[in-house]
Amino acid sequence: MLDRNKRIKSKPERFQNSKEKFDVVVTCEERVYDQVVEDFETREQDSGQSVHVLNIDIQDNHEDAVIGGFKILNLCQLLKECTDLENEIDELLQKFESKETRDVLHTVCFY
């Protein structure tokens, strides 16, 4: 996994150091999800813009990484098609969970 990651990632990135604002943040491990939510809770809120933090657990091996990557891609495509993310996301996540038989953790945080 490390060799593959070295080929596809130009450098390590820390979400906590990013100044970019996102509509959705997706994590692949509950521990990381908790860290992202905690980071938002400790940041000084400046704009009140919402961000949806989602987690789909993926085991850290090649096979599960490929399968999980496709599931996350499917989820992101569904999210992209939303015309009103704030009002549609709960129903969309329920449909996704039923179809993909994967639980999705979801928290709304704010910038």
C-alpha positions as CSV (number, residue, x, y, z in Angstrom):
1,M,0.0,0.0,0.0
2,L,2.8,2.4,0.8
3,D,4.5,1.9,-2.6
4,R,1.2,2.6,-4.3
5,N,0.5,5.7,-2.2
6,K,4.0,7.0,-3.0
7,R,3.2,6.8,-6.7
8,I,-0.2,8.6,-6.5
9,K,0.4,11.2,-3.8
10,S,2.8,14.0,-4.5
11,K,3.3,14.6,-0.7
12,P,1.6,14.0,2.6
13,E,-1.2,16.4,3.3
14,R,-2.7,17.3,6.7
15,F,-6.4,18.3,6.5
16,Q,-5.9,20.4,9.6
17,N,-3.4,22.7,7.7
18,S,-5.7,23.3,4.7
19,K,-7.2,26.7,4.3
20,E,-9.5,25.5,1.6
21,K,-13.3,25.3,2.2
22,F,-15.2,22.3,1.1
23,D,-18.9,21.4,0.8
24,V,-18.1,17.7,1.6
25,V,-15.2,16.0,3.3
26,V,-15.0,12.2,2.9
27,T,-12.9,10.0,5.2
28,C,-12.2,6.3,5.0
29,E,-11.5,5.4,8.6
30,E,-13.6,6.3,11.7
31,R,-10.6,7.5,13.6
32,V,-9.8,10.0,10.9
33,Y,-13.5,11.0,10.7
34,D,-13.4,11.8,14.5
35,Q,-10.2,13.8,14.0
36,V,-11.8,15.9,11.2
37,V,-14.9,16.6,13.2
38,E,-12.8,17.5,16.2
39,D,-10.8,19.9,14.1
40,F,-13.9,21.6,12.9
41,E,-15.2,21.9,16.5
42,T,-12.0,23.6,17.6
43,R,-11.6,25.9,14.6
44,E,-12.7,29.5,15.0
45,Q,-15.9,29.8,12.9
46,D,-15.7,32.7,10.5
47,S,-18.2,32.2,7.7
48,G,-20.8,29.9,9.1
49,Q,-20.6,27.9,5.8
50,S,-21.6,24.3,6.4
51,V,-19.5,21.3,5.5
52,H,-20.8,17.7,5.5
53,V,-18.2,15.3,7.0
54,L,-18.8,11.7,5.8
55,N,-17.1,8.4,6.6
56,I,-17.1,5.1,4.8
57,D,-14.9,2.6,6.5
58,I,-12.4,0.9,4.2
59,Q,-9.9,-1.7,5.2
60,D,-6.3,-0.9,4.4
61,N,-5.6,-3.4,1.7
62,H,-5.5,-3.3,-2.1
63,E,-8.8,-5.1,-2.7
64,D,-10.9,-3.2,-0.2
65,A,-9.2,0.1,-1.3
66,V,-10.2,-0.4,-4.9
67,I,-13.8,-1.5,-4.0
68,G,-14.1,1.3,-1.5
69,G,-12.8,3.9,-3.9
70,F,-15.5,3.0,-6.4
71,K,-18.2,3.2,-3.7
72,I,-16.9,6.6,-2.7
73,L,-16.9,7.7,-6.4
74,N,-20.5,6.6,-6.7
75,L,-21.4,8.5,-3.5
76,C,-19.6,11.7,-4.8
77,Q,-21.4,11.4,-8.2
78,L,-24.8,11.3,-6.3
79,L,-23.8,14.3,-4.2
80,K,-22.8,16.2,-7.3
81,E,-26.2,15.6,-8.8
82,C,-27.9,17.2,-5.8
83,T,-29.6,20.5,-6.5
84,D,-30.1,21.2,-2.7
85,L,-27.5,19.4,-0.8
86,E,-28.7,20.6,2.6
87,N,-32.2,19.2,2.1
88,E,-31.4,16.1,0.0
89,I,-28.3,14.6,1.7
90,D,-30.1,12.6,4.4
91,E,-32.3,10.8,1.9
92,L,-29.4,10.4,-0.5
93,L,-27.2,8.8,2.2
94,Q,-30.0,6.4,3.2
95,K,-30.4,5.3,-0.5
96,F,-26.6,4.9,-0.8
97,E,-26.4,2.8,2.4
98,S,-29.2,0.5,1.2
99,K,-27.7,0.0,-2.3
100,E,-24.1,-0.4,-1.2
101,T,-24.7,-2.1,2.1
102,R,-22.3,0.2,3.8
103,D,-22.9,2.5,6.7
104,V,-22.0,6.1,6.3
105,L,-21.2,8.3,9.3
106,H,-22.4,11.9,8.7
107,T,-21.9,15.1,10.7
108,V,-22.6,18.7,9.7
109,C,-19.8,21.1,10.8
110,F,-19.3,24.8,10.1
111,Y,-16.4,27.0,8.9
